[in-house]
Amino acid sequence: MTEAPREPQGEATTPVQVTGDGATAPGTAIVPETATAAGGGFGLPVAIALYALSGQMPVATSDSPMPFEGLLAGGGLNSRIRREAPTREVSSFGTFELVSGADIYQKNCAVCHGLPGQTLGPVAQGEFPRPPQLFTPDGRVTDDPPGVTYWKVKNGIRLTGMPGFHATLTDMQTWQVTALVARADKLPPEAMEALKPAPPVVLISAGAANPAAGAMPVNPKQ
């Protein structure tokens, strides 16, 4: 018993088997390769969902990154920035703009990205990925196009500790802080002064402020 040739078709077909007397008999329906591939495509999303719900996915900041995590996240981010980053030269920004950028940086960025001459802060130590220290040789973005830094400040980076400041900073403020970090290795003295850490705030109780008052005994009969 032989099987008659099948004509290629886009949909599932029913093969015909030829018997010895020339009669034909219907066979089992064939699932086309396109349908099989489409059905098999559900396997990967299901596997990822099961992995996420298993409790084994590295979601803590101290965990090692997942396979290809850096490649996927970095590739998507860089492609988006290349498409949307504006083009602007910030080398013409003067001392006033840089000091304004330093004030913005002190209030919004220093807690993660550090200040000149300071070590890695406790907030940055607990983040994943570690935020670049923008005033160190390894963390500076002085070689990045200003538009790339502007995009990151404005939009933030999802799944990191980097927030977007599009709702809290004006466009000019965003460019001012961009100009600051773009020239982090050659800032004027006024900007460096504005980047000095603020003195620590010491809370003093009433008794500590006036030791004599704290040492005076209290006589309820008087």
Secondary structure, DSSP 8 states (H G I E B T S, - for coil): -EE------SS----EEE-TTS-EEE------HHHHHHHHTTHHHHHHHHHHHTT-S--STTS---TTHHHHHHHHHHHHHHHH------TT--HHHHHHHHHHHHHHTHHHH--TT----HHHHT-SS----TTSTTT--TTS-HHHHHHHHHH--TTSS----TTTS-HHHHHHHHHHHHTTTS--HHHHHHTS---------HHHH-HHHHHS---TT-
